[in-house]
């Protein structure tokens, strides 16, 4: 695994910003790191990158302890912070070349050109960073984080300030990177987690509230199985209530209904059979699923 966090604690006086957090992030996955404002996400990320010391606990990046072997651990990490610090009077290409020199990269010119192209900065490479929109400045930060080809990428709100087309492009770039690297992604756009992430962690009040794949989290939080159905002809609710495993029936108006069953039960086969036996036309039949937003609200409200 690329990142191991064990019993991490960070105190600010009497306040526990991070409270006994343990998780792992593996190569070849994009890990969503979620939580309300003030939950401890950014603090945890800064500890992993070596920007902040932990009060207690252990963090290893690619096998290197961030306290005992800080330089080796940092060399494995690319970090895009939420508030992206840039030298605004430098030109885009000049800025990236400067960081390529810091990293002592061989073939620095070719690597800079590659990152400019991958992040969509080609048409802006000769502009001063201060002249760029927020979205393009975000791209410069992402290019700089990826420049030294790190094994671990930590991205704090990477699509902040991007327009819808840019968001799609950067999401695809992050997904592509996630096939070969470990990506830890913090975001408040919960649809982004479903679009990009293989797995998600939810942190609340400094504690780990959930850890699992997106589908695992949804199924774990779902208290009931809910199916929405619409028939082409009128149906009495009593006949729907008589179907196996149906706990509750709600009218949605017209010939649309919602049927509730215990978690794990799929009512769709029985509804299909019922429609066929009674020569009813099925206009709609689908199983409702929780969104990441529903799971997030249940765990952090």
C-alpha positions, 0 to 999 in steps of 0.5 A, spaced: 500 500 500 502 507 498 499 510 504 498 507 511 495 512 517 495 509 524 491 511 530 493 519 528 491 524 533 492 532 532 491 536 538 490 544 538 490 545 545 484 541 548 481 541 541 482 534 537 482 536 530 484 529 528 482 523 533 485 516 532 484 516 525 486 509 521 486 508 514 490 505 508 490 508 501 492 503 495 496 503 489 491 504 483 485 507 486 482 514 487 480 515 495 475 520 496 476 524 503 470 527 505 467 530 511 464 537 513 468 543 514 472 543 520 472 535 520 479 534 520 480 533 512 485 538 511 489 537 517 490 529 516 492 531 509 497 536 511 500 531 516 501 525 510 505 530 506 509 532 512 507 540 512 504 539 519 507 534 525 502 529 528 501 529 536 501 522 536 500 516 531 504 513 525 504 515 517 507 512 512 508 513 505 510 508 500 514 505 506 517 511 509 515 514 515 514 521 514 517 523 521 523 518 521 524 519 513 521 525 511 525 527 505 524 520 502 516 520 504 516 527 501 519 525 494 513 520 493 508 525 494 505 530 489 500 535 493 495 540 491 493 544 497 486 547 497 489 554 497 493 553 491 500 558 492 503 560 486 508 565 484 504 570 480 509 574 476 512 568 473 510 565 467 507 558 466 512 554 463 518 558 467 514 556 474 514 549 472 521 549 469 523 552 476 520 546 480 523 541 475 530 544 477 528 543 484 526 536 483 533 535 479 529 532 474 532 529 468 529 531 461 526 537 465 524 541 458 520 534 456 517 533 462 514 540 463 512 540 456 508 533 457 505 536 464 503 543 460 499 538 455 496 533 460 493 539 464 490 543 458 495 549 459 498 549 452 495 555 449 497 559 456 504 556 457 507 563 455 502 567 460 504 570 467 500 566 472 497 572 475 493 573 468 490 566 468 483 565 471 482 561 477 481 555 473 487 555 469 491 557 476 488 550 478 491 547 472 498 550 474 498 547 481 496 540 478 501 540 473 506 542 479 504 537 483 504 531 478 511 534 475 516 529 479 511 523 477 510 522 484 507 515 486 502 518 491 497 524 489 494 528 494 489 533 491 485 538 496 479 541 492 482 540 485 476 542 481 475 548 485 473 554 480 473 550 474 468 551 469 463 545 467 467 543 461 474 544 465 471 539 470 470 534 466 477 534 463 480 534 470 476 529 472 478 524 467 485 526 468 484 524 475 481 517 473 487 516 468 492 518 474 488 513 479 490 507 474 497 508 476 498 512 482 495 512 489 490 519 489 487 521 495 482 526 493 478 531 498 472 535 495 465 538 497 462 536 490 459 529 492 457 527 485 465 528 483 466 522 488 461 518 485 464 520 478 471 519 480 473 515 486 473 507 487 473 508 495 471 513 500 472 515 507 468 520 511 471 523 517 466 527 522 469 531 528 476 528 527 473 521 527 473 516 522 465 515 520 465 510 514 470 507 510 468 503 504 467 502 496 461 507 494 456 501 493 458 498 500 457 505 503 450 506 500 448 499 501 450 499 508 446 506 510 440 503 506 435 501 511 430 499 506 429 497 499 425 502 495 422 500 488 418 505 483 413 503 478 408 506 473 403 502 470 399 503 464 392 502 467 390 503 474 392 498 480 389 498 487 394 499 492 391 493 496 393 488 490 400 491 491 401 490 498 399 483 497 406 482 493 411 478 497 416 482 502 412 489 501 412 493 507 409 499 505 406 502 498 406 510 497 402 513 491 406 518 487 400 520 483 396 517 477 399 510 476 405 511 479 407 507 486 413 506 491 414 500 494 418 499 500 421 492 502 426 490 507 434 492 505 437 487 500 430 485 497 429 486 490 421 487 488 422 487 481 421 480 479 415 479 483 412 486 480 414 484 473 410 477 474 404 481 477 404 485 471 404 480 466 399 475 470 394 481 470 396 484 463 398 490 465 403 495 461 409 497 465 411 504 463 417 504 469 420 500 474 427 501 477 430 500 484 432 507 488 439 507 490 442 512 495 446 517 493 453 519 496 450 525 498 444 521 502 450 517 505 454 523 507 448 527 510 446 521 514 453 520 517 455 527 519 448 531 520 
